[in-house]
Amino acid sequence: MVNYNDENLNDVFQALSDPTRREIIRSLAASEMTVMNLAKPFDMSLPAISKHLKVMEKAGLVSVRKEGTYRYYYLNPQAIENAQEWLVDLRKFWTAQVFNLEQFLETQSKED
């Protein structure tokens, strides 16, 4: 398997483990947004949304652009791509393991 930055992957998966943050990602997939706009669909305060965004920013999932007094958040696809590559490699490993098990079981059943 490819050697990945485990600390960053831990941050990404920890950030993605929260349903609110996954919903924020869905919103940001459409376009960049301010904290106020991101908070509208949730029953939580702006500071609570900001805390979620800080976790996501630390993980590299989102970045921020300042324009005057506004802060616009947008997705950083590289963090997701790294996690996806890790998952694809893991899937390849398990697919090979299942194939080897199938081959072994077929051999065993022919010998019986």
N, C-alpha and C positions, 0 to 999 in steps of 0.2 A: 504494500500500500504506500501511497505517497505520504511524505512527512508534512504534516500540517502544523500551523501555529495553534497548539491546543488551547492556550489561554484565550485567544480570539474566538475559537470555536465554542469554548465554554460560555463566553459572553454572549455570542449570537444565540446559542440554543437556550440559554437562560432568559434572554430577552424575548425569544419567540414562545417561551412556555406560558406566557401570560396572555389570556384572551383579549384584554384591552389593547395590549401592544400589537397583537395580530390584527385587530380591527383598525388600529391607527395605520398600520402598514397598508391595509386594503384601501384606506382613504387616500394615503399618499401615493398609491399606485396610479390614481387618477390625475393628480396634480399636486404641486407644492401647496402648503397651507400654513396659516398662522396657528398659534396655540389656541386662540379663541375659536377659530373655525373647526379645529380638530376636536375641541371640547364639546361642541354643540350636541352630538348624538349621545353623549355620556352624562350620567347623573353623578358628576364629580366636579370638584373645584379646578380652577386653572392651575394652581400649584400642584395638584395631584397629576394632572396631565403633563405638566412640566417635568415632574419626577420620572414619569414613564419615558418621556422624550430623552432625558438625561441617560437613562439606562440604555436606550436604543442608540443614542449618540456614542456612548462609551463602547458599545459593541460594533460600531461602524455601520449600523443599519441605516441611520439617517444622518444628514448633514444640515447645516443651517446657513441661511444667507440673510444678511442684515440689509434692510432698505429703510433708511430713516429710523423711525422708532419701531418698525415692525421687524419681526424675525420670521422668516419663511423656512419651513422644514421641507425637505425633500428626501427621497430614497437614495441610498448609495447601493447600487446593485452589486458591487464587488463583494460585500460581506455575504450576501445571499449566495452568490456564485461559489464562493469558497465552501460554504456549508453544503451546497448542492454537490460539489465535486466530492466532498468527503462522503456524503450519502451514496453517491454513485459507486465510489470505490468499495464501500461497505457492502452494497448490494452485489457487486461483482464477486466479492469474496464469498458471500453466503450462497449465491447461485452456484458457484463452483463446488462448495461444500455439499449442497443438496444433490448436484449431479454426481459427485463421487459417492455419496451415500446410495443413490439409486443404482449406480453401477455395482456397488458392493452387494446390495440386496438382490439384484438380478443374478449375480454370480452365485450367491448363497442358495437361492431358490433352484437354480439349475443343478447344483451339486446334491441337493436333497432328493 
